[in-house]
Amino acid sequence: MTPHPDDEAHQDDRPLTLRELAGSGLAAALGVQSNKNRERDFRRGTARQYVVLGLVGTLLFILTVYLAVKIVLHLALG
């Protein structure tokens, strides 16, 4: 069954899902974002979504580094 052209147009109008947004953010951060997904993100995503994604990602990164340092120092100093 072939998709109807209106179905494809409707998919372009819907906002990004949380999974699509997280996947795109991770791929972009690692530098492996495909051109197709980048174009989809600019078409369907909003600046607010990416600002929030960036802030949450930064906080998670800082928390991960902090916890890793705490664990290493705890193990090294006893």
C-alpha positions in Angstrom: 0.0 0.0 0.0 1.5 3.3 -1.0 1.1 6.3 1.3 -1.3 9.0 0.2 0.4 12.4 -0.5 -1.8 14.1 2.1 -0.5 11.7 4.7 3.1 12.7 4.0 2.1 16.4 4.1 0.4 15.8 7.5 3.5 14.1 8.9 5.5 17.2 8.0 3.2 19.3 10.0 3.3 17.3 13.2 5.8 18.4 15.9 8.8 16.2 16.7 8.3 13.4 19.2 10.4 13.3 22.3 12.2 10.3 20.9 12.9 12.1 17.6 14.1 15.2 19.5 16.4 13.3 21.8 17.8 11.2 18.9 18.5 14.3 16.9 20.1 16.1 19.8 22.4 13.2 20.5 23.3 12.7 16.9 24.0 16.4 16.4 26.1 16.5 19.6 28.2 13.6 18.3 28.4 15.1 14.9 26.7 12.3 13.0 23.4 13.9 12.2 22.1 13.0 8.7 21.2 15.7 6.3 17.7 14.2 6.0 17.1 14.4 9.8 18.6 17.9 10.1 16.2 19.2 7.5 13.3 17.4 9.3 14.4 19.1 12.5 14.4 22.5 11.0 11.1 22.0 9.4 9.2 20.5 12.4 11.2 21.5 15.5 11.1 24.8 17.4 13.9 26.8 18.9 12.4 26.4 22.4 12.6 22.6 22.1 16.3 22.7 21.2 17.1 25.3 24.0 15.5 23.0 26.6 17.2 20.0 25.1 20.6 21.8 25.3 20.0 22.8 28.9 18.9 19.3 30.0 21.8 17.7 28.1 24.3 20.2 29.6 23.0 19.5 33.1 23.1 15.7 32.6 26.7 16.0 31.4 27.8 18.1 34.4 26.1 15.7 36.8 27.7 12.7 35.1 31.2 14.3 35.3 30.6 15.4 38.9 29.5 11.9 40.0 32.4 10.2 38.1 34.9 12.5 39.9 33.2 11.8 43.3 33.4 8.0 42.7 37.1 8.1 41.6 38.1 10.3 44.5 36.2 8.1 46.9 38.0 5.0 45.5 41.4 6.6 45.4 41.3 8.2 48.9 39.5 5.3 50.6 
